[in-house]
Amino acid sequence: MAAPVEVAAEPALTLQLLVWVLAGSLCGACSGLVPGLHANNFALVLAHRRSPAHRCSSAVRCSLPASSTPS
């Protein structure tokens, strides 16, 4: 009789990792094929999305320069 198969990794975590790896590969392929699109552009977008200044209560306030936002 065969021994039961044990899953060494969590399937949900493995799927999430696979999705992020494929997304990174797709971004890399796009940055290599599109003239003027560099990997640093993707890094800037990701850094901007994670910055605390990006988390505003209003999209209009976020798009305004800091000097024109109401106090």
MODELLER restraints for C-alpha pairs under 7 A, 6 or more apart:
rsr = mdl.restraints
at = mdl.atoms
rsr.add(forms.Gaussian(group=physical.xy_distance, feature=features.Distance(at['CA:28:A'], at['CA:39:A']), mean=6.80, stdev=0.5))
rsr.add(forms.Gaussian(group=physical.xy_distance, feature=features.Distance(at['CA:31:A'], at['CA:37:A']), mean=5.03, stdev=0.5))
rsr.add(forms.Gaussian(group=physical.xy_distance, feature=features.Distance(at['CA:31:A'], at['CA:38:A']), mean=5.18, stdev=0.5))
rsr.add(forms.Gaussian(group=physical.xy_distance, feature=features.Distance(at['CA:31:A'], at['CA:39:A']), mean=5.85, stdev=0.5))
rsr.add(forms.Gaussian(group=physical.xy_distance, feature=features.Distance(at['CA:48:A'], at['CA:54:A']), mean=6.65, stdev=0.5))
rsr.add(forms.Gaussian(group=physical.xy_distance, feature=features.Distance(at['CA:54:A'], at['CA:62:A']), mean=6.69, stdev=0.5))
rsr.add(forms.Gaussian(group=physical.xy_distance, feature=features.Distance(at['CA:56:A'], at['CA:62:A']), mean=5.93, stdev=0.5))
rsr.add(forms.Gaussian(group=physical.xy_distance, feature=features.Distance(at['CA:61:A'], at['CA:69:A']), mean=6.37, stdev=0.5))
